[in-house]
Amino acid sequence: MSALLEVLADRVRGLASSLESLATRTVRCRLAAHLLTRSTLSTSSTLTLGGTQQEVAEELGTVREVLARELAAFRHDGIIETTAPGRYRILDEAELVRIATL
């Protein structure tokens, strides 16, 4: 029973953290953090979003159009580049970290 309560408590903490992020951080900040997380999971110099733009937008609490606009802004600002459809390379990790921690 104790193990079950521990798992449930962990899930509640995770949910509370997600809700706080959605309520207090911009889409740009949440996307920057998402890209940094995806880069740590990638075994190559490129990364994917980990789902379709629609799926990632829903995960980040936005709509696909806003996600696409923010990705385009990151590309325009020289923070990321598109290497292939759905694949990205981080060009300025320090700036991405700065944005993610705003």
N, CA, C and O atoms as a MOPAC input file, in Angstrom:
PM7 MOZYME 1SCF
protein

 N      0.81900 1    -1.18800 1     0.00000 1
 C      0.00000 1     0.00000 1     0.00000 1
 C      0.87100 1     1.26300 1     0.00000 1
 O      0.56000 1     2.24100 1    -0.68000 1
 N      1.94800 1     1.22900 1     0.75900 1
 C      2.84300 1     2.37300 1     0.84700 1
 C      3.46300 1     2.69300 1    -0.51400 1
 O      3.60700 1     3.86400 1    -0.86700 1
 N      3.82800 1     1.67100 1    -1.27300 1
 C      4.42600 1     1.87700 1    -2.59200 1
 C      3.41700 1     2.53100 1    -3.53900 1
 O      3.77500 1     3.39700 1    -4.33700 1
 N      2.16500 1     2.11200 1    -3.44100 1
 C      1.11500 1     2.70000 1    -4.27200 1
 C      0.92900 1     4.17500 1    -3.94900 1
 O      0.80000 1     4.99800 1    -4.85600 1
 N      0.91400 1     4.51300 1    -2.67400 1
 C      0.77900 1     5.91200 1    -2.26200 1
 C      1.96800 1     6.73900 1    -2.73700 1
 O      1.80900 1     7.89800 1    -3.12100 1
 N      3.13800 1     6.15300 1    -2.71100 1
 C      4.34400 1     6.84600 1    -3.16800 1
 C      4.25500 1     7.14900 1    -4.66600 1
 O      4.60500 1     8.24600 1    -5.10100 1
 N      3.78800 1     6.17800 1    -5.45100 1
 C      3.62600 1     6.38000 1    -6.89100 1
 C      2.58600 1     7.46100 1    -7.15700 1
 O      2.79700 1     8.33600 1    -7.99600 1
 N      1.48000 1     7.40400 1    -6.45300 1
 C      0.43800 1     8.41200 1    -6.62500 1
 C      0.93100 1     9.80200 1    -6.23700 1
 O      0.62500 1    10.78400 1    -6.91300 1
 N      1.68400 1     9.88400 1    -5.16300 1
 C      2.23200 1    11.17100 1    -4.72900 1
 C      3.17800 1    11.73400 1    -5.78500 1
 O      3.16100 1    12.93500 1    -6.05400 1
 N      4.00400 1    10.87500 1    -6.38700 1
 C      4.90300 1    11.31500 1    -7.45700 1
 C      4.12000 1    11.85300 1    -8.64600 1
 O      4.49300 1    12.86500 1    -9.23800 1
 N      3.03100 1    11.17000 1    -8.99200 1
 C      2.21100 1    11.61600 1   -10.11700 1
 C      1.54000 1    12.95300 1    -9.82100 1
 O      1.45400 1    13.81100 1   -10.70100 1
 N      1.07400 1    13.13400 1    -8.61300 1
 C      0.44100 1    14.39600 1    -8.23300 1
 C      1.46800 1    15.52800 1    -8.28300 1
 O      1.16300 1    16.62100 1    -8.75900 1
 N      2.67900 1    15.27300 1    -7.79500 1
 C      3.73600 1    16.29100 1    -7.86200 1
 C      4.04900 1    16.65000 1    -9.31200 1
 O      4.21900 1    17.82600 1    -9.63400 1
 N      4.12500 1    15.65400 1   -10.18500 1
 C      4.38400 1    15.89800 1   -11.59900 1
 C      3.28100 1    16.71200 1   -12.24100 1
 O      3.54800 1    17.61800 1   -13.03100 1
 N      2.04100 1    16.39100 1   -11.90300 1
 C      0.89900 1    17.13200 1   -12.43700 1
 C      0.91200 1    18.57600 1   -11.94100 1
 O      0.66100 1    19.50200 1   -12.71200 1
 N      1.19900 1    18.76300 1   -10.67600 1
 C      1.25400 1    20.11700 1   -10.11700 1
 C      2.35000 1    20.93000 1   -10.79900 1
 O      2.16200 1    22.11300 1   -11.08300 1
 N      3.48200 1    20.30800 1   -11.05900 1
 C      4.58400 1    20.98100 1   -11.73900 1
 C      4.18200 1    21.36800 1   -13.16500 1
 O      4.47800 1    22.47100 1   -13.62400 1
 N      3.50700 1    20.44700 1   -13.85900 1
 C      3.04500 1    20.73200 1   -15.22200 1
 C      2.04500 1    21.88400 1   -15.23900 1
 O      2.12000 1    22.76500 1   -16.09500 1
 N      1.12700 1    21.87400 1   -14.30700 1
 C      0.13600 1    22.94600 1   -14.23800 1
 C      0.78700 1    24.28900 1   -13.94300 1
 O      0.40700 1    25.30800 1   -14.52000 1
 N      1.75500 1    24.29100 1   -13.05600 1
 C      2.46400 1    25.53500 1   -12.73600 1
 C      3.18300 1    26.06400 1   -13.97400 1
 O      3.14900 1    27.26400 1   -14.24700 1
 N      3.83500 1    25.17000 1   -14.72500 1
 C      4.53600 1    25.57700 1   -15.93200 1
 C      3.57200 1    26.17300 1   -16.94900 1
 O      3.86600 1    27.20600 1   -17.55100 1
 N      2.42300 1    25.53100 1   -17.14400 1
 C      1.44000 1    26.03800 1   -18.09700 1
 C      0.90800 1    27.40100 1   -17.68500 1
 O      0.64600 1    28.25400 1   -18.53300 1
 N      0.75200 1    27.60300 1   -16.39900 1
 C      0.15100 1    28.84000 1   -15.90600 1
 C      1.13600 1    30.00400 1   -15.86000 1
 O      0.72600 1    31.15900 1   -15.98000 1
 N      2.40900 1    29.72400 1   -15.69100 1
 C      3.35500 1    30.81000 1   -15.43800 1
 C      4.38900 1    31.04100 1   -16.53700 1
 O      5.05900 1    32.07400 1   -16.53600 1
 N      4.53600 1    30.10400 1   -17.47400 1
 C      5.58300 1    30.24400 1   -18.48300 1
 C      4.97900 1    30.39300 1   -19.87300 1
 O      3.91800 1    29.83800 1   -20.16100 1
 N      5.65500 1    31.13800 1   -20.72500 1
 C      5.17500 1    31.34000 1   -22.09000 1
 C      5.41000 1    30.08300 1   -22.91700 1
 O      6.17300 1    29.19700 1   -22.53100 1
 N      4.73900 1    30.02500 1   -24.05900 1
 C      4.94000 1    28.90500 1   -24.97200 1
 C      6.39900 1    28.85000 1   -25.40400 1
 O      6.97700 1    27.76900 1   -25.51900 1
 N      6.98600 1    30.00900 1   -25.64000 1
 C      8.40000 1    30.06400 1   -26.04800 1
 C      9.29700 1    29.40700 1   -24.99700 1
 O     10.19800 1    28.64200 1   -25.34100 1
 N      9.05700 1    29.69900 1   -23.73500 1
 C      9.83700 1    29.10200 1   -22.64700 1
 C      9.61800 1    27.59600 1   -22.57500 1
 O     10.56600 1    26.82400 1   -22.43300 1
 N      8.35700 1    27.18900 1   -22.67500 1
 C      8.05000 1    25.75900 1   -22.59200 1
 C      8.64000 1    25.00000 1   -23.77400 1
 O      9.13100 1    23.88300 1   -23.60800 1
 N      8.59800 1    25.59800 1   -24.97700 1
 C      9.17900 1    24.94600 1   -26.15100 1
 C     10.69400 1    24.85200 1   -26.02100 1
 O     11.27700 1    23.82400 1   -26.36900 1
 N     11.33600 1    25.89400 1   -25.53300 1
 C     12.79200 1    25.85300 1   -25.33600 1
 C     13.16300 1    24.72400 1   -24.38200 1
 O     14.10100 1    23.97200 1   -24.64900 1
 N     12.44300 1    24.59700 1   -23.28000 1
 C     12.71100 1    23.52000 1   -22.32700 1
 C     12.47600 1    22.15900 1   -22.97200 1
 O     13.23400 1    21.21900 1   -22.73500 1
 N     11.43400 1    22.05100 1   -23.78000 1
 C     11.13100 1    20.79600 1   -24.46300 1
 C     12.26600 1    20.41600 1   -25.41300 1
 O     12.69200 1    19.26200 1   -25.44100 1
 N     12.75500 1    21.38100 1   -26.18700 1
 C     13.85100 1    21.10800 1   -27.11700 1
 C     15.11100 1    20.68300 1   -26.37700 1
 O     15.82100 1    19.78400 1   -26.82800 1
 N     15.39300 1    21.31300 1   -25.25900 1
 C     16.56800 1    20.92800 1   -24.47300 1
 C     16.42500 1    19.50500 1   -23.93500 1
 O     17.38300 1    18.73200 1   -23.94700 1
 N     15.24100 1    19.17000 1   -23.47000 1
 C     15.00200 1    17.81000 1   -22.98400 1
 C     15.16100 1    16.80900 1   -24.11600 1
 O     15.80200 1    15.77200 1   -23.94400 1
 N     14.58400 1    17.11100 1   -25.26700 1
 C     14.69500 1    16.19700 1   -26.41600 1
 C     16.15000 1    16.04000 1   -26.84900 1
 O     16.54800 1    14.95700 1   -27.28100 1
 N     16.94300 1    17.08900 1   -26.74200 1
 C     18.35000 1    16.99500 1   -27.16400 1
 C     19.13400 1    16.06900 1   -26.24200 1
 O     20.05800 1    15.38900 1   -26.68900 1
 N     18.77700 1    16.03700 1   -24.96500 1
 C     19.48200 1    15.12700 1   -24.05200 1
 C     19.10600 1    13.67400 1   -24.31300 1
 O     19.87000 1    12.76900 1   -23.98100 1
 N     17.94200 1    13.44300 1   -24.90000 1
 C     17.49300 1    12.08100 1   -25.21300 1
 C     18.01700 1    11.59800 1   -26.55500 1
 O     17.99300 1    10.39900 1   -26.83500 1
 N     18.49100 1    12.52000 1   -27.38900 1
 C     18.95000 1    12.17600 1   -28.73000 1
 C     20.36400 1    11.61700 1   -28.68900 1
 O     21.21000 1    12.08300 1   -27.92600 1
 N     20.60400 1    10.62100 1   -29.51400 1
 C     21.94100 1    10.03100 1   -29.59500 1
 C     22.74700 1    10.62000 1   -30.75000 1
 O     23.89600 1    10.23600 1   -30.96800 1
 N     22.14700 1    11.55100 1   -31.48900 1
 C     22.86100 1    12.18900 1   -32.59100 1
 C     22.86500 1    13.69900 1   -32.37100 1
 O     22.38800 1    14.19000 1   -31.34800 1
 N     23.40600 1    14.42000 1   -33.33500 1
 C     23.47300 1    15.87900 1   -33.21000 1
 C     22.13800 1    16.54000 1   -33.55900 1
 O     21.98000 1    17.75000 1   -33.39500 1
 N     21.18700 1    15.75200 1   -34.03500 1
 C     19.87400 1    16.29200 1   -34.35300 1
 C     18.83600 1    15.68400 1   -33.42000 1
 O     19.09300 1    14.68700 1   -32.74400 1
 N     17.66700 1    16.29800 1   -33.39500 1
 C     16.60200 1    15.82200 1   -32.52100 1
 C     15.27200 1    15.95000 1   -33.22600 1
 O     15.14500 1    16.65900 1   -34.22500 1
 N     14.28800 1    15.26100 1   -32.69800 1
 C     12.91800 1    15.40500 1   -33.17000 1
 C     12.10900 1    16.00600 1   -32.02900 1
 O     12.58300 1    16.09800 1   -30.89600 1
 N     10.89700 1    16.41000 1   -32.33800 1
 C     10.02200 1    16.94900 1   -31.30000 1
 C      9.46700 1    15.85100 1   -30.40200 1
 O      8.98700 1    16.13100 1   -29.30300 1
 N      9.52800 1    14.60500 1   -30.86200 1
 C      9.01200 1    13.50300 1   -30.06300 1
 C      7.54800 1    13.22400 1   -30.33900 1
 O      6.89800 1    12.51000 1   -29.57400 1
 N      7.03100 1    13.76500 1   -31.39800 1
 C      5.64700 1    13.57700 1   -31.80100 1
 C      5.33500 1    14.55700 1   -32.90500 1
 O      6.19700 1    15.32700 1   -33.32800 1
 N      4.10900 1    14.52900 1   -33.36900 1
 C      3.72200 1    15.50200 1   -34.38600 1
 C      3.66300 1    16.88300 1   -33.73800 1
 O      3.62300 1    17.00600 1   -32.51400 1
 N      3.65900 1    17.91500 1   -34.57500 1
 C      3.52800 1    19.26500 1   -34.02000 1
 C      2.23200 1    19.39000 1   -33.23400 1
 O      2.19900 1    20.06600 1   -32.20500 1
 N      1.17700 1    18.75900 1   -33.69300 1
 C     -0.10100 1    18.80400 1   -32.99000 1
 C      0.02100 1    18.16500 1   -31.60600 1
 O     -0.45600 1    18.72600 1   -30.62000 1
 N      0.65600 1    16.99800 1   -31.53000 1
 C      0.81200 1    16.30100 1   -30.25100 1
 C      1.67100 1    17.10400 1   -29.28000 1
 O      1.34400 1    17.22500 1   -28.10000 1
 N      2.77200 1    17.65200 1   -29.79100 1
 C      3.66500 1    18.43100 1   -28.93100 1
 C      2.98100 1    19.71600 1   -28.48400 1
 O      3.12700 1    20.13000 1   -27.33400 1
 N      2.24100 1    20.34500 1   -29.38000 1
 C      1.50600 1    21.56000 1   -29.01300 1
 C      0.53500 1    21.26200 1   -27.87500 1
 O      0.45000 1    22.02900 1   -26.91600 1
 N     -0.19100 1    20.16200 1   -27.97400 1
 C     -1.12600 1    19.79200 1   -26.90800 1
 C     -0.38300 1    19.53200 1   -25.60200 1
 O     -0.83900 1    19.93900 1   -24.53300 1
 N      0.74800 1    18.86300 1   -25.68500 1
 C      1.55600 1    18.59700 1   -24.49000 1
 C      2.03000 1    19.89200 1   -23.84200 1
 O      2.10400 1    19.99100 1   -22.61800 1
 N      2.35100 1    20.88300 1   -24.66900 1
 C      2.85600 1    22.16500 1   -24.16600 1
 C      1.73600 1    23.15300 1   -23.83900 1
 O      2.00000 1    24.26600 1   -23.38500 1
 N      0.50400 1    22.75100 1   -24.06800 1
 C     -0.62800 1    23.59800 1   -23.71700 1
 C     -0.88000 1    24.73000 1   -24.69000 1
 O     -1.24000 1    25.83700 1   -24.28900 1
 N     -0.69000 1    24.44900 1   -25.98100 1
 C     -0.92000 1    25.46300 1   -27.00400 1
 C     -1.54800 1    24.80900 1   -28.21900 1
 O     -2.00800 1    23.67000 1   -28.14700 1
 N     -1.56900 1    25.51900 1   -29.33200 1
 C     -2.08700 1    24.97500 1   -30.58900 1
 C     -0.93600 1    24.84500 1   -31.57800 1
 O      0.10800 1    25.47700 1   -31.41500 1
 N     -1.13400 1    24.02100 1   -32.60600 1
 C     -0.07100 1    23.73200 1   -33.56200 1
 C      0.45500 1    24.98900 1   -34.24800 1
 O      1.65700 1    25.10400 1   -34.48400 1
 N     -0.41900 1    25.92100 1   -34.56600 1
 C      0.00200 1    27.13800 1   -35.26600 1
 C      0.97400 1    27.96100 1   -34.42700 1
 O      1.94300 1    28.50700 1   -34.95600 1
 N      0.72300 1    28.05300 1   -33.13400 1
 C      1.62400 1    28.80300 1   -32.25000 1
 C      2.96500 1    28.07300 1   -32.12900 1
 O      4.02100 1    28.70500 1   -32.14400 1
 N      2.92200 1    26.75600 1   -32.01200 1
 C      4.15800 1    25.96800 1   -31.94600 1
 C      4.97900 1    26.17800 1   -33.21200 1
 O      6.18400 1    26.42100 1   -33.13700 1
 N      4.33600 1    26.08500 1   -34.37700 1
 C      5.04500 1    26.27400 1   -35.64600 1
 C      5.64500 1    27.67800 1   -35.72600 1
 O      6.76400 1    27.84600 1   -36.21100 1
 N      4.90700 1    28.68500 1   -35.25300 1
 C      5.40100 1    30.06400 1   -35.26300 1
 C      6.63400 1    30.21400 1   -34.36300 1
 O      7.59200 1    30.89600 1   -34.72600 1
 N      6.60500 1    29.57600 1   -33.19200 1
 C      7.75400 1    29.66500 1   -32.28100 1
 C      8.97300 1    28.92200 1   -32.84000 1
 O     10.10400 1    29.38600 1   -32.69700 1
 N      8.74100 1    27.77000 1   -33.47400 1
 C      9.85600 1    27.06200 1   -34.11700 1
 C     10.46300 1    27.93200 1   -35.21300 1
 O     11.68600 1    28.00700 1   -35.33900 1
 N      9.62000 1    28.58700 1   -36.00500 1
 C     10.10900 1    29.48600 1   -37.06000 1
 C     10.89500 1    30.64700 1   -36.46200 1
 O     11.90800 1    31.06200 1   -37.02400 1
 N     10.44100 1    31.17200 1   -35.33600 1
 C     11.15800 1    32.26400 1   -34.67400 1
 C     12.52100 1    31.79300 1   -34.17800 1
 O     13.51200 1    32.51300 1   -34.30200 1
 N     12.57300 1    30.58500 1   -33.61500 1
 C     13.86300 1    30.03300 1   -33.16800 1
 C     14.80800 1    29.87400 1   -34.36600 1
 O     16.00100 1    30.15700 1   -34.25700 1
 N     14.27900 1    29.42400 1   -35.50000 1
 C     15.11600 1    29.29200 1   -36.70000 1
 C     15.57900 1    30.67100 1   -37.16700 1
 O     16.75800 1    30.85500 1   -37.47100 1
 N     14.67700 1    31.63000 1   -37.22700 1
 C     15.01200 1    32.99000 1   -37.66900 1
 C     16.08000 1    33.61700 1   -36.77600 1
 O     16.96000 1    34.32800 1   -37.26200 1
 N     16.00300 1    33.35500 1   -35.47700 1
 C     16.95500 1    33.91300 1   -34.51000 1
 C     18.27200 1    33.14900 1   -34.47100 1
 O     19.17100 1    33.51800 1   -33.71500 1
 N     18.40600 1    32.08900 1   -35.27000 1
 C     19.64900 1    31.31300 1   -35.31400 1
 C     19.84500 1    30.40100 1   -34.11400 1
 O     20.97500 1    30.01500 1   -33.81300 1
 N     18.77900 1    30.05400 1   -33.43200 1
 C     18.87500 1    29.20100 1   -32.25000 1
 C     18.83000 1    27.72600 1   -32.63600 1
 O     19.51800 1    26.89500 1   -32.04300 1
 N     18.01200 1    27.41400 1   -33.63600 1
 C     17.92600 1    26.04900 1   -34.15900 1
 C     17.94200 1    26.11200 1   -35.67700 1
 O     17.75400 1    27.17600 1   -36.26600 1
 N     18.16700 1    24.96800 1   -36.30200 1
 C     18.01500 1    24.85000 1   -37.73800 1
 C     17.28700 1    23.55200 1   -38.03900 1
 O     17.36200 1    22.59100 1   -37.27300 1
 N     16.58700 1    23.53500 1   -39.15500 1
 C     15.92600 1    22.32600 1   -39.60700 1
 C     16.90800 1    21.57400 1   -40.48400 1
 O     17.44200 1    22.12900 1   -41.44400 1
 N     17.15100 1    20.30500 1   -40.15700 1
 C     18.09900 1    19.50600 1   -40.93800 1
 C     17.38400 1    18.58800 1   -41.91300 1
 O     17.95900 1    18.19300 1   -42.92800 1
 N     16.15500 1    18.24800 1   -41.62300 1
 C     15.30500 1    17.39800 1   -42.46100 1
 C     13.88900 1    17.59400 1   -41.93700 1
 O     13.70800 1    18.12400 1   -40.84000 1
 N     12.89700 1    17.18300 1   -42.68900 1
 C     11.54000 1    17.33100 1   -42.16700 1
 C     11.38900 1    16.68400 1   -40.78000 1
 O     11.61000 1    15.48500 1   -40.61100 1
 N     11.01200 1    17.50100 1   -39.80500 1
 C     10.81900 1    16.99300 1   -38.44600 1
 C     12.08600 1    16.79600 1   -37.63900 1
 O     12.02400 1    16.28100 1   -36.52300 1
 N     13.24500 1    17.19400 1   -38.17700 1
 C     14.51700 1    17.05000 1   -37.45600 1
 C     15.17000 1    18.42300 1   -37.30700 1
 O     15.17100 1    19.23200 1   -38.23500 1
 N     15.72000 1    18.66400 1   -36.12600 1
 C     16.29000 1    19.96700 1   -35.80300 1
 C     17.66600 1    19.79700 1   -35.17100 1
 O     17.97200 1    18.76400 1   -34.57600 1
 N     18.48400 1    20.82900 1   -35.31100 1
 C     19.79200 1    20.88400 1   -34.64900 1
 C     19.81800 1    22.17300 1   -33.84000 1
 O     19.44600 1    23.23600 1   -34.33700 1
 N     20.25600 1    22.07400 1   -32.60300 1
 C     20.40000 1    23.25800 1   -31.76500 1
 C     21.70800 1    23.94600 1   -32.12400 1
 O     22.77400 1    23.33000 1   -32.08500 1
 N     21.62200 1    25.22100 1   -32.47300 1
 C     22.79900 1    26.00100 1   -32.84200 1
 C     23.29300 1    26.86900 1   -31.69300 1
 O     24.49100 1    27.13200 1   -31.58900 1
 N     22.39300 1    27.31200 1   -30.83700 1
 C     22.75300 1    28.19800 1   -29.73200 1
 C     22.11100 1    27.66900 1   -28.44300 1
 O     21.06500 1    28.15100 1   -28.01000 1
 N     22.75700 1    26.68000 1   -27.85300 1
 C     22.21500 1    26.04000 1   -26.65700 1
 C     22.12200 1    27.01700 1   -25.48700 1
 O     21.17100 1    26.96700 1   -24.70800 1
 N     23.10300 1    27.90200 1   -25.36500 1
 C     23.08300 1    28.86800 1   -24.25000 1
 C     21.84200 1    29.76300 1   -24.32400 1
 O     21.22100 1    30.05300 1   -23.30100 1
 N     21.48600 1    30.19400 1   -25.52200 1
 C     20.29500 1    31.04200 1   -25.67300 1
 C     19.04000 1    30.23400 1   -25.39800 1
 O     18.09100 1    30.75400 1   -24.81200 1
 N     19.01700 1    28.97700 1   -25.80800 1
 C     17.86200 1    28.13000 1   -25.52900 1
 C     17.69700 1    27.91800 1   -24.02500 1
 O     16.57600 1    27.93400 1   -23.51600 1
 N     18.79900 1    27.72000 1   -23.32000 1
 C     18.75600 1    27.58500 1   -21.86000 1
 C     18.25200 1    28.87400 1   -21.22700 1
 O     17.43800 1    28.84000 1   -20.30400 1
 N     18.73400 1    30.00900 1   -21.72100 1
 C     18.28700 1    31.29900 1   -21.18300 1
 C     16.77700 1    31.47400 1   -21.35000 1
 O     16.08400 1    31.89000 1   -20.42100 1
 N     16.28400 1    31.15500 1   -22.52600 1
 C     14.84400 1    31.28900 1   -22.78900 1
 C     14.05600 1    30.31800 1   -21.91600 1
 O     13.01100 1    30.67700 1   -21.37400 1
 N     14.54800 1    29.10600 1   -21.78100 1
 C     13.83700 1    28.07500 1   -21.00000 1
 C     13.72400 1    28.43500 1   -19.52900 1
 O     12.81400 1    27.96900 1   -18.84300 1
 N     14.64200 1    29.26100 1   -19.03700 1
 C     14.63900 1    29.58400 1   -17.60700 1
 C     14.01400 1    30.95000 1   -17.30600 1
 O     14.06700 1    31.41900 1   -16.16900 1
 N     13.42900 1    31.58200 1   -18.31200 1
 C     12.76400 1    32.87500 1   -18.07800 1
 C     11.57000 1    32.71000 1   -17.17200 1
 O     10.88900 1    33.68800 1   -16.86400 1

